[in-house]
C-alpha cells in the first residue's frame, strides 16, 4: 500500500503492560499493511519485556528519525537512556520520566508533521502530576479546550469534566460549560466520524436525573438551559437522562454519543459495555492523538494475559479520524449541490434515490 500513514506510538510506562500491548500489536502482519508504525521508546525495554513474556520472532527496526522508517517493518526511535531501569509492576520516578520523554518526543514529531498521528500506550498518573493529567497537559501544550472522547464499538462517550477531585466537580458544571462541550462533541462527531446529524444524550447529575426537582435542582437550573441553547444552535442534544434509564435495554443505541458530567459517571458504564477494547480520542485538538481507555494494569505485568485490543483500537481510531478529517475538509471546501427537483430549490435532505424518483414522475 502506497502513502501509508506514519503512526507514532509512545511507549507509556515501561513497568506496566504497555510493552506487552505494543509487542502483541506489532506482531500482527495486518498492522504494517495499513500503516507504518514508529515506536517512541526503548529497544532495551522492548527486549526485556519480550524475554519476560517468552515471545519469539519479534524484532524492531532501529531508526534515528521518522523519515527513516521502513514501511514493511515495525520501527523504533530510542528516546530514553539505555540505562533505563525496568521494574515490573511498579510505577517509579524513572518509569514516569521515561514515559514523558517518549510522549514529548512523539508530540514534537507530530507537531512538526514528521508523523501523521499519535497513539499513546498507558502511562502512570503520577507522570502527569506536575501538569495536572492528560487533559490539562494537552490543553496547555496546544492552548485549546480538550475533551476526552471514549470510543468503542457500541458507545462514544464524552466528558464535561475529567481527572479532577469529586469535590471540585460542582464548580465546573455550568450551563455555558455544558453547551461548550456539546458544541465540541457535535463538531467532533461530524468531522472526525462523519456523522451528519449527531444525536447526543446528556446524563443528569442527581439521582433519577433530579426526579423533577425532588432529588436536586441542577437538571432544571443548569442542564435544561444548556440543552435548549444547544438545540437552538442546531445541536441535537436530549436529556438529561438518568444512567439507569438511558442504559436499560437499547435506549442508548438510539444516540450517536453520550455526554457524562464527570469521569466516574461515564467510565464505569463504558467499561461495562466495552471491556478493555476502547480508545480515547482527545477531541478539540488540531492533531490526532489517542490512547487506551484503560490504565497501566500493573497487577498483570509479565503474565502474558494483557488485552491489547485497547491499543489496537487507539491506533485504528487515529488512522480513521485523520482520514475522515481530510475527506470532510475536502468536501467542505468543494461542497456538492443538492436540489429538490420538484421545487427547483436547494434541499439538503434529498438523497439520490429521491431525486431520481421525482425526475421519473415528472417524465411520466
Number of C-alpha atoms within 10 A of each C-alpha: 9 8 9 15 17 23 25 29 29 29 31 30 32 34 28 30 30 28 27 25 22 20 21 19 17 21 16 10 11 10 18 18 14 18 22 23 28 30 30 27 28 24 20 17 20 22 17 15 24 20 12 15 16 11 15 9 6 13 17 17 16 19 16 12 15 22 11 13 20 16 20 15 20 22 27 26 24 19 22 20 12 11 9 15 15 19 13 19 18 18 21 19 11 16 24 21 18 24 28 20 20 25 24 14 17 30 23 13 17 20 14 10 12 17 23 20 26 28 31 25 30 26 30 24 16 16 23 18 12 8 13 16 18 18 21 19 16 20 17 13 10 15 11 15 17 22 24 24 23 26 25 23 11 14 19 22 24 31 25 22 23 20 15 13 10 12 7 10 16 13 7 15 18 17 17 15 16 27 23 16 21 27 16 18 26 24 20 22 21 17 19 22 18 16 14 11 14 20 17 25 24 26 26 24 24 18 14 19 24 19 14 11 14 11 14 16 16 19 23 16 13 16 25 18 17 22 23 16 17 20 15 10 11 12 21 18 25 18 18 22 21 18 20 13 13 20 14 9 9 9 10 18 13 11 18 18 25 28 25 23 22 23 19 13 16 19 18 12 16 21 16 9 16 18 16 21 22 28 30 28 28 24 26 20 17 10 18 22 26 29 31 28 27 19 16 24 17 17 12 14 22 21 12 16 12 17 15 20 18 25 30 23 24 27 28 19 26 26 23 13 21 21 15 17 18 13 15 18 13 11 11 11 9 9 10 9 8 15 17 17 17 11 8 8 10 12 13 11 9 14 12 9 9 13 15 13 11 13 14 10 9 10 6 5
